[in-house]
Amino acid sequence: MSFTLIRLLNKKPHKKHEIVQEIPEELDEDKISEQIESKEKILIIGSGIMGINSAYFLAKDGRYDVTVIEKDNPIKGATEQNGNALTFILYPAWTTMSIKQVMKDIVTFNSTPTCYFRLSLLFDKHFRFWAWKYLKCRDKECVEKSNSAMIKLGATSYNLFDDFIKDCTDNNPDVVEYHPEILTTIYKGLTKDAIEGKKELVKFFQNYVPDTQVVSPEKYDADFVYQIPIRCLNSARFVDYMKLRLSDKYGVTFIQGEVKAITCTETHVKAVEYADRMARVKKLKNFDKYIICAGTESINIGEMMGLKVPIMGFKGHSLNIFVKDRDIIDGTHIHMPETICVSRVGYNTTGMVRVTGFADVDGNNLNPIPWRKDMLTKLAKKFVSEEDYDESKANHWVGLRPVTADDVPLIGKSSKFSNLFWNTGHGSRGVIQSIASALVLHSVISDSDCPEGLAAKDYDPKRFDI
Ligand SMILES: Cc1cc2nc3c(=O)[nH]c(=O)nc-3n(C[C@H](O)[C@H](O)[C@H](O)COP(=O)(O)OP(=O)(O)OC[C@H]3O[C@@H](n4cnc5c(N)ncnc54)[C@H](O)[C@@H]3O)c2cc1C
């Protein structure tokens, strides 16, 4: 009751006794109860960056009573330890990946494939389902559509990020380690023609980010190097911070529990069953709307409702290392062709540097791929010097990028259940795309306009009949 009152009155008290004092005397309590009752009750499953930002825009709207259920505290999904780089760079969709090259790498046992594929997955039913749809999304028209939809989502988010973080943190971005950075991309092993191609790419980026520039490759012992301004956000810290903020300021309720079953009629989701921290089974019902923000695990949630979700986890590894020399890195670096990102996550507070990389189709599991782990460690040692590398402090992590068959996220209303919504499947760009995605979702739920330049139909889950 107390938090709901706060939202109705649009005040910001943090303690219960303050709330009581702030209710104006003339307010009719029955009327307030009526208004509270009239609020739509929304349940969000998953509190990674997508669940949190969806909760933020819905709760801020004032017409919704938002509850979030999450199984892990602290979070362990892709939001926990990604590269944390918010870039404007227009990465192509995964549907442009060269299958020929992937197959060649398998046949030749290439030790550094760009994308490793575990052949035994061909026996996996879910992989075959995803792959069939993925193959259908590789024609020119579909790829162009995917790239355009993703670029728009990323660009809209990127332009909103500074103000969004200011708003969320009361103008104190340091609490979530948000700061501007320079991203240096270092290419080795390029042919002369490929270098010319990269120069053209930089010119293209300059149309969007004028400060993008080619820099001398000698310093990096490389063939070609360019720099582009980006932003960095510690997304795990952001999620932790926002959980407190959302409950304090907007009355969002957080439940720790793992969704185990979902009850549906032909047309509606009726209830969600979950196991709490003590493994007790509980039920959540009487919600008006349900939103799935469960990353790669949206596949399992879909199965609970008889829906096949075309998402595959692209496995990435990360390694947190602690550096003594604070001048060791001058920003975020991407090393090509390995596509390994070295970023200063936690650098200012703990002296920690994060090395992340790889996108392997190895199944929807969190088992580390040992030789990928070794590759990261080798690079990290090169970077901080063999003597300074402290294995006992290094922290290895594995995460799954939720990649849809066309590499465009699923945002909007289900085609099967009228009170079910999705905000998932953001692949390699979830952190950067999270603001615009949450705004698109909000526009669909509240039947209002999308942010300028975006069209909700581009992300509509109905294209996959879910
Ligand atoms: C190595 C790596 C590097 C990356 N680098 C970047 C980058 O630099 N920039 C960028 O923009 N993106 C990056 N990404 C992608 C980004 O991390 C993801 O797209 C994004 O974090 C996805 O967020 P999400 O909220 O959809 O999923 P998640 O973070 O996975 O959150 C889903 C949540 O749902 C919860 N959940 C699942 N099932 C249940 C259940 N049954 N009951 C209750 N809760 C449940 C999970 O516990 C989890 O917390 C990277 C990803 C990886 C793996």
The ligand as an SDF file (V2000), in Angstrom:
LIG
                    3D

 53 58  0  0  0  0  0  0  0  0999 V2000
   30.8570  -12.2870  -23.8010 C   0  0  0  0  0  0  0  0  0  0  0  0
   29.7580  -11.3030  -24.1110 C   0  0  0  0  0  0  0  0  0  0  0  0
   30.0930   -9.9760  -24.4090 C   0  0  0  0  0  0  0  0  0  0  0  0
   29.0800   -9.0460  -24.7010 C   0  0  0  0  0  0  0  0  0  0  0  0
   29.4200   -7.7290  -24.9040 N   0  0  0  0  0  0  0  0  0  0  0  0
   28.4480   -6.7960  -25.1050 C   0  0  0  0  0  0  0  0  0  0  0  0
   28.7820   -5.4260  -25.2470 C   0  0  0  0  0  0  0  0  0  0  0  0
   29.9410   -5.0430  -25.1470 O   0  0  0  0  0  0  0  0  0  0  0  0
   27.7710   -4.5400  -25.5000 N   0  0  0  0  0  0  0  0  0  0  0  0
   26.4520   -4.9380  -25.5850 C   0  0  0  0  0  0  0  0  0  0  0  0
   25.5790   -4.0990  -25.8270 O   0  0  0  0  0  0  0  0  0  0  0  0
   26.1080   -6.2410  -25.4270 N   0  0  0  0  0  0  0  0  0  0  0  0
   27.0730   -7.1740  -25.1810 C   0  0  0  0  0  0  0  0  0  0  0  0
   26.7340   -8.4970  -25.0190 N   0  0  0  0  0  0  0  0  0  0  0  0
   25.3210   -8.8960  -25.1410 C   0  0  0  0  0  0  0  0  0  0  0  0
   24.5350   -8.5740  -23.8750 C   0  0  0  0  0  0  0  0  0  0  0  0
   25.2600   -8.9780  -22.7430 O   0  0  0  0  0  0  0  0  0  0  0  0
   23.1770   -9.2970  -23.9200 C   0  0  0  0  0  0  0  0  0  0  0  0
   22.5290   -9.0680  -25.1410 O   0  0  0  0  0  0  0  0  0  0  0  0
   22.2630   -8.7910  -22.8000 C   0  0  0  0  0  0  0  0  0  0  0  0
   22.9410   -8.7990  -21.5670 O   0  0  0  0  0  0  0  0  0  0  0  0
   21.0050   -9.6360  -22.7210 C   0  0  0  0  0  0  0  0  0  0  0  0
   20.2540   -9.1810  -21.6330 O   0  0  0  0  0  0  0  0  0  0  0  0
   18.9050   -9.9080  -21.2000 P   0  0  0  0  0  0  0  0  0  0  0  0
   18.3490   -9.1510  -20.0760 O   0  0  0  0  0  0  0  0  0  0  0  0
   18.0640  -10.1330  -22.4110 O   0  0  0  0  0  0  0  0  0  0  0  0
   19.3850  -11.3780  -20.7570 O   0  0  0  0  0  0  0  0  0  0  0  0
   20.1050  -11.8610  -19.4200 P   0  0  0  0  0  0  0  0  0  0  0  0
   21.1180  -10.9030  -18.9570 O   0  0  0  0  0  0  0  0  0  0  0  0
   20.5830  -13.2400  -19.6920 O   0  0  0  0  0  0  0  0  0  0  0  0
   18.9540  -11.8540  -18.3540 O   0  0  0  0  0  0  0  0  0  0  0  0
   17.9300  -12.8110  -18.3240 C   0  0  0  0  0  0  0  0  0  0  0  0
   17.5500  -13.0260  -16.8710 C   0  0  0  0  0  0  0  0  0  0  0  0
   16.4260  -13.8920  -16.8020 O   0  0  0  0  0  0  0  0  0  0  0  0
   16.5840  -14.7260  -15.6770 C   0  0  0  0  0  0  0  0  0  0  0  0
   15.8050  -15.9520  -15.8550 N   0  0  0  0  0  0  0  0  0  0  0  0
   15.9500  -16.8770  -16.8350 C   0  0  0  0  0  0  0  0  0  0  0  0
   15.0990  -17.9000  -16.6520 N   0  0  0  0  0  0  0  0  0  0  0  0
   14.3900  -17.6130  -15.5290 C   0  0  0  0  0  0  0  0  0  0  0  0
   13.3740  -18.2990  -14.8070 C   0  0  0  0  0  0  0  0  0  0  0  0
   12.9100  -19.4990  -15.1940 N   0  0  0  0  0  0  0  0  0  0  0  0
   12.8630  -17.7270  -13.6930 N   0  0  0  0  0  0  0  0  0  0  0  0
   13.3160  -16.5140  -13.2680 C   0  0  0  0  0  0  0  0  0  0  0  0
   14.3030  -15.8320  -13.9090 N   0  0  0  0  0  0  0  0  0  0  0  0
   14.8330  -16.3680  -15.0210 C   0  0  0  0  0  0  0  0  0  0  0  0
   18.0800  -15.0240  -15.6750 C   0  0  0  0  0  0  0  0  0  0  0  0
   18.5010  -15.4710  -14.3950 O   0  0  0  0  0  0  0  0  0  0  0  0
   18.6700  -13.6970  -16.0920 C   0  0  0  0  0  0  0  0  0  0  0  0
   19.0500  -12.8880  -14.9980 O   0  0  0  0  0  0  0  0  0  0  0  0
   27.7220   -9.4610  -24.7180 C   0  0  0  0  0  0  0  0  0  0  0  0
   27.3900  -10.7850  -24.4110 C   0  0  0  0  0  0  0  0  0  0  0  0
   28.3890  -11.7020  -24.0930 C   0  0  0  0  0  0  0  0  0  0  0  0
   28.0050  -13.1130  -23.7180 C   0  0  0  0  0  0  0  0  0  0  0  0
  1  2  1  0
  2  3  1  0
  2 52  2  0
  3  4  2  0
  4  5  1  0
  4 50  1  0
  5  6  2  0
  6  7  1  0
  6 13  1  0
  7  8  2  0
  7  9  1  0
  9 10  1  0
 10 11  2  0
 10 12  1  0
 12 13  2  0
 13 14  1  0
 14 15  1  0
 14 50  1  0
 15 16  1  0
 16 17  1  0
 16 18  1  0
 18 19  1  0
 18 20  1  0
 20 21  1  0
 20 22  1  0
 22 23  1  0
 23 24  1  0
 24 25  2  0
 24 26  1  0
 24 27  1  0
 27 28  1  0
 28 29  2  0
 28 30  1  0
 28 31  1  0
 31 32  1  0
 32 33  1  0
 33 34  1  0
 33 48  1  0
 34 35  1  0
 35 36  1  0
 35 46  1  0
 36 37  1  0
 36 45  1  0
 37 38  2  0
 38 39  1  0
 39 40  1  0
 39 45  2  0
 40 41  1  0
 40 42  2  0
 42 43  1  0
 43 44  2  0
 44 45  1  0
 46 47  1  0
 46 48  1  0
 48 49  1  0
 50 51  2  0
 51 52  1  0
 52 53  1  0
M  END
$$$$
